[in-house]
Amino acid sequence: MPANCLLYYVTDRTAFPGDEFSCRRGLIEKIGEAARAGVDYIQLREKDLSTRDLELLAKEAVSAIRRERLSSGNSEPSTALLINSRTDVALAVQAGGVHLRSDDVSPEDVRITWTRCGAGSARQNPARGPIVAVSCHTPAEVVEAAASGATFTVFGPVFEKTNAQPVGLNLLREACLANIPVLALGGITLENASSCLAAGAAGIAAISLFQDNGIARVVKQLRG
């Protein structure tokens, strides 16, 4: 598989064992592990949390990624944290950007807000702007996201998802014709990831693939 395969870890703290404190601690450890292994993006997707709790967890996640950056001696972080659908929280914790639902605000709206209300790193380097990922379920949505200024899209579910019909490899192949990186999501395993990349996907997005395995091993196998 290609060495430049983009990797996107989508979080789910409820999959970790124990009480809420243990779940959060397990998640932060896994985020640090992902940053250490060189995962490109991490989406904090804890949609059930209140704004305050999400912000507190996001701050911990940002700190975990920064610790790994400092320990590796890199001046720039190789892993970006994206906050699910909350530009305000992303700005408050100086995250790398935002992940949008298919029916969310547009990437253009996020960039306007980021410029007007930017804090910390956003003010220091406004030209960099936020990373904006968009969930897409049809090739048409991928084209629209590209036209609206998204950084990349996540397309799926390719193979499986509870209460959702898989889109399959043929639609993934069609979606990847758009002028934007497309990451495959949904039932991705180490065994079927190569078929997604062969269909044109720029990378892989997943929850359990990263949370249920040693991430360094996953990264090594996916990047060959």
N, C-alpha and C positions, 0 to 999 in steps of 0.2 A: 504493500500500500504506500501511497505517496508520503514523503517526509513533511510536506507542507499541508497535510490534512488538518483542517480546523477542527478543534474539539471544544464542545460546549456542555458543561455540566449544569444540569437543572436540578435545583435542590428540592428536597422533601424531608423536613426534619421529623415528621411523624413516622417515618419508616425506621427511625432509630429506636432501640429498646429503652424502656424506662419511663420515668416521669418527664414533665416538660423541661426541667432543668437538665436532665440527662440527655434528652433529645437535642437540646440546643448545644450542649457541650460536644456531643457527637458530631453535630453538623459543622461546628466551627473547626473541629479537628479535621474533618473531611475536606473542608474548604482549604485549609492550610496544606493538606496533602495534595489537593488538586493543583494549587499554585506551585508547590514544590516540584510536581511532575511536569509542569509546563503546559497545563490546559489553558487554552486561549481565553475562554470566556466562562464565567459562572453567573447563572441567573438565580437570584434570590427570589424564589417563587413561593413564599409563605403567605398565601392570600388570606388566610383566616386570622392573621394577627391584626391587632389595632395599629393605628398609625404610630403611636408611641413605642409599642413593642417591636414593630417592624424596624423602626429607626434604630432602636437599641441593638437589635440583632445585626442590622446592616453595618453599624459602627464596628461591632466585633469582627464581622467578616472582612471589612476593609483593613482593620488592624492585623488580622491573621495574614492577609495577602501581603501587606507591607512588611511584616516580619520575615516572611519567606524571601521577599525581594532583598531586604537588607542582609540576610544571612547568606544569600547567594552572591552578594557583591554587585548586583545589577543596579545601575543608576535609574533605569526605567522599568516599571513593572511589566512583566510579560503576560500577566493574567489580569483581565478587566472584569470587575464586578458590575453586573447589570441588575437593576431593580425592576421587578415585574410591575408594569403599568403605573408606576408612581414616580413621576419626574420630580415632585417636591422632595420626596425622601432621598432620591438619588443625588440631588443637589445638596441636601442637608448634610449628607455623610461623605460628599466628594467621591461618589462612585464613578465608574467609567461611563455609565449611560443607562439606558432604559430598554426593557423588552416590552413590546406592545402586543396586545391581542389583535386578532384580525378585524374586530369591530371597534377598536380603540381610537383615540385621537391620532392624527396623522404624524408621521415623522417630521414634517415641516413645522407643525405646532410645537413639538418637543424642542426643536432647534431654536425656535423663536423664544420660547420660555427660558431655555438654557442661556441664551444670550442676554435676555433682559434681567434675569434673576440669578445669574450664575454666581457661585460662591467658591472661595478657595481656589482650587486648580482651574476652575472655569474662568475666573477673573484673571488669573495669572497668564493663561494661555487661551484666550477666547477663540483663536483661529482653529484650535484643535477640535473643539466642539465635542458633543456627546457621541458615543456609539449608540445607534438605534437599531435594534433587531425587531423583526415583525413576524408573528406567527401567521402562516398562510396554509390554506387547505385546497386551493385550486391554482392552476397556472395563471389564471387571470389576476388573482390576488397578488401573486409574485410580481407580475408586470406592474401592477398598481403601486406596490411597495417600492419598487425600483424607481418609478417616476416620481414618487413622493419624497425621495431622498433617504431611504433606509440604507443602513450600512450593510446588512445582510438579512436574509430571511431564513426561517425555520419551516420546513415543509413536511406535512404528515397528517395523520399517522401513516407511515409507509407500510408497516406490517401489522401492527395490532395496537388497540387501545380499548379499554373498557367502554362499552356503550357507544362506540364509534366505528364506522366502516373504514377499513384500510384503503388508502388511495392507490397503493401498489407502485411497482417500479416504472410502469409505463407513464403514469402521470408525473412521477418524480422526474423522469427523463425529459418530459415536455416542459416542466417548470424550470429545469436547469438551463433551458435555452435562453431565458431572460438574462439581461445584462446586469446581473447582481449575484453575489455568492449565495448559494442555496445549501443549507444544512439539512440532512435527513433526520427525522425524528419518528419514534413510535415503534417499539418492539425491536430496536437495534441491538444486535449481539455481535460478539467478535466473529461469529461464523457468517453472518449475513451483511456485515458492514461493507465488505468489498464489493458486493453487488450494487450498493447505493453509490459508491464512489465510481464504479464503472458506468453507472447511469448518468454521471455528470455532477454529482453532489460535490461541493467544495469541502464538506466535512460532515461530522456526526454530532448530533445533540442527543442527550439521553439523561435519564434519572438513574435507574437501577444499574445500568452498565457501569457507571462510576461509583455509585454508593455501595453496591454489593460486592465490589471487587477491589483489589489493590490497584490504585489508579496508575502507579508507575508502570505496572505490567500491562494495563490496558493501553496506555499511551504508547508504549514500546511496540505492541502488536499492531495498533492502528496506524502507526507511522513507519512501520517496517524497520 
